[in-house]
């Protein structure tokens, strides 16, 4: 099942998935049109891929291709390569903000666009962190986030969610932390981008970005030690499956290409020492509210057991 299918089938209609033990409070910004979003550089330039939502630095023509979609971890849509301007994307769209836990929010474009991933806003005493990014930002959402203390840093799990990172970073004047292994996938350079390398990037208040590789060479997760018994924000690095009792590890989700054994062993090596009870992944409904560490360990054993048969 690809990511859009998961998004469509995980929920009934457009209702929120209510998970016991998680606070659920949501609001939607009004659907906006051109002129109502924050100042975006070159809003008329057709440089946003309609399939993956990545914004490119330069305008594209009908013959232009998206390297991210041409890669076998993504795909070109059935209608072929299509490009949108920011103004075209913004028509009729808003952002829904939903409180998941104390000091943890999800942000999602509505109606859904491109891959359909969420971003997560982590509120913390020493500064807020945006985990992953979405390809849209409107003024009501920017104003609301500023009322919560703004954003001190953006950290992104992997290149599929780079999307509009340069504009988010400009709007909040904050750095964007990307793992150096994925430098080649940056399509929209920004003075705010900070490349890091190694196993971990310590932030503040005990939070850290952990490099796990797998899906992309630079794939990462964000560990939040002070959220309950610990929370892991995983993007697609660790993918919560439909039963919410297991997780998956894949090289390509839309094309169903699994990771090799050694990649799963590395993910386990990096994640096993962490304390956490909850996982929030990249799409609506992808949450293991309690017992997430056990689900992770069971899933690793199941994958490695398959390789050993």
N, C-alpha and C positions, 0 to 999 in steps of 0.2 A: 504494500500500500504506500503510495507516495504521500508527501506532506500535505498537499491540498485535500486529498481524500481523508486523511486523519482529521483535519480541521473540520471538514463537512460532516463526518460521521460521529465524531466524538460527543457532540451535543445534540439535543433535541431542539429543533428550530433554532432560534437565536438566543435561547436562555443560557444563563450562566450555570456551570457545573458547581453544585453546592457540595463541598467536601467537609465532612464533620471535622471540627477542630480548627478550621480556617475561618478567619473573619472575612466576610464578603460585603464590601460596600463599593458601589460603582456609580460613575456618572459618565455621560458622553458629552463631549463638546459639540456645539451645533455644526452641522455640515457647512463647510466653508467653501468659498469660491475665490478666484483671483482677487487680490487686494486685501483679504482678511487674514492671510498668513503672515508670519514674520518676514522681514526683508530677506529674500532668498536671491542669491547671485544668479543672474541670467535665467529668470523664471520662464522665458519664452523659448529657450534653447531646447531642442529635442535631444536630450542626452540621458534619459532614464530608461533602462531596459524594462519593458512591460512584463517580462516573464520572471526575472529575478529581483527587480527593484533597485539594481545598482545604478548610481549616478556616475557618469563619466565627466571628465574635465572639459571635453570638447563636444560640439554638436555632432550628431550622427546623421548619416544619409540612409536611404532605403537599402543601400548595398552594405552598410556597416554591419558587423557581427559583434556579438558579446562573447568575449573569451570565457567568461564565467559560465555562460549557458552552453557553450560548445564543449566544455570540460565534461567528462563522463560522470561527475558528481552532481550535475544539473542537467538541463535539457532545453532545447528550443521548443517553444510552444507549437501546437498543431497548426496555427495560422502563420508560422514563420516568425522571423525576427521582426519585432515592432519596437518603435521608440516613442516616448512621450515627453512632453515638456512638463515642468513642475506645475504650470498653470492648468494643463490638461488633467494631470493627476489629481489636483486639488478640488476639481469640480464635484460638489456633492459629498465630499468626504469630511470626516471628523476623526477624533481620537477618543476611544473609550478608555477610561482609567478605572481600575478595579483594585481595591485593597485586599491583598491575599493574607497577610500576616501583619502583626504590629511592625511598622516601619518597612513594609515591603509592598510595592504596588506593581501591577502589570499595565502596560500601555499597548493598545492595539488599534490599528487603522480600521475604520468602519465606513462604508463597506470594505471588505477585505481587498487587498491589492497584492499582486505578485505572489511571493512565496507565502505570505500571510503570517509571518512570525510575530511574536510579541517582543517588546523590550521590558526590562524590569528596572524599577527605580528603588534603590535601597537607601533609606534614610538612616543616617548615622551621626553621632554626636560631633565628630570631627570633620564631617563633610559627606554629602550624598554622592552616590555612584549610580550611573546609568549602565546597566549590563545589557549588551547587545543594542541594536539600533533598528529603527524602522524608517522607511523612505519618505516620511511626511512629518511635518511639524506645523501646527497652527498656533495662532496667538493665544487663544484661551488655554491651551495646554501649557504653553511656555509660561504664561502668567501664573497658572496654578502651581507649576513646579517651582517657580521662583518664590511663591508664598510658602513653600515647604522648605526653603533654604537653598534652592538652585541645585546645580550639579557641579561638584568639584572635579570629577573625572568620569570619563567614559571608558569602559573596557569591553572588548568585543570578542566573542568566542571563536569566530572563524570568518573567512571572506564572504560567505553568503549573506552575512548580516552587516557588511560594511555600509551598504545602502546610502543613506544621506548623512553619514557620520561627520563630514566636513562642515555641513550647515548646522548640525546640532552643536558641534564644538564651538563654532563661531557664535551662535546664539547665547551660549552659556560661558564663553571664554574659558574653556577648560581643555586639558589634554585628552587625547584619545590613545589608550594603550593597546597596541597590537603586538602579537608575537612576531619576532624578526623572521621566523621561518616562512611566514606568509607575506613577506614584503612584496613579492612579485605580483600579488593580486590586487594591490592598491591601484584603483582606477581614477581617484580624485584626490590628488595631493593636497595637503593642508599643513600649515605651520604648527597646527595643534597636535599632529601625529607624533607619538613617542614609541619607537620600537624598543622592545625589551627581549632578552634572551635568557636561557636557563630554565630551571624547573619551576620556580615560583617568583611572583612579583608581590611583595608585601605592600599593602596599601596603608590603612590606619584602622584603629579600633579592632584589631585582630583579623580584619578581612584580608584575603589574599587571592590572587589569580594563580591557578595551578595549571601548568602545561601538561597535557595528556597525549597530544598527537592523535593519530588514528584517522579520523574523518578528513582532516587536513594536517600537514606536518606541524602547523602551529596551533592546532585546536586547544582550547583552554576551558576551564570551568572557574566559577567564582565561589569560594567558601566563605560562609557567614557564620562564625562560631557563636555569636550571641543571639541568634534567632532560635528560641526554644532550645532544643538539644543540638542545634546546628542545622544549617540549611545549605544545600548545594544548588547553585544555578548552573545548568549544564548546556544550554543551547542545544546543539545536535551532537555534542561530544559523547553524551550519554543520553539515549533517547528513551523516554518513558512510553511503553507500549500500551495497547488498549486495555488490558486487564489491570493496569496500574499496580501489578504485583511483581513485575519484572522490568528490566531495561534492555535495550539493544545497542549494539556497537556495529556501525556500518561504515564502509568506505563511501558508498553511494546509496542514499535512501530512495530517491525516485527510481533508480535503475536496479535496486536490490542487489548490490554488490557487497558482500560481507568483508570484514577486516580479517587479515591473517592472524594466526595465533600469537605471534610475537607482539603485534600491536595491542591486542587485548591484554596481554601480560603487562605491558608498559602502563596502560590505563589503570590496571589493578594496583600496580606498584605505587603509582602516584596518589590514588584515591584511598587505598586501604588504611593509611595512617590517620585519615581525617575523621573527626567525629561529626556525624550528621544523622538526623532522623527524617528529614524532609528533602525532596527533590522537586524543583520546578524546572521544566524543560521549555522548549521554545514555542510551543503551540497551546492553544486554549484546551483545557482539560488534561494536559500532560503534567500531572502532579501526583506524587506519592506523599500523602499527608503525614504518614507515620510509618516507621519500619523501613525507611528507604535504604539504610545501610545494609540490612538483611537482604532486601530485594537486589541490591547491587551485587552482593557476594554470591547469592544464588545464581544470578544471571551469568556471572563470570564462570562459575563452575559448570553451568550448562553449556556455554559456548566452548569452553576448553574440552569438555567431555565429548562434544560432537567431533572435535578435531582428532580425538584419540581413538575413535571407533574404527 
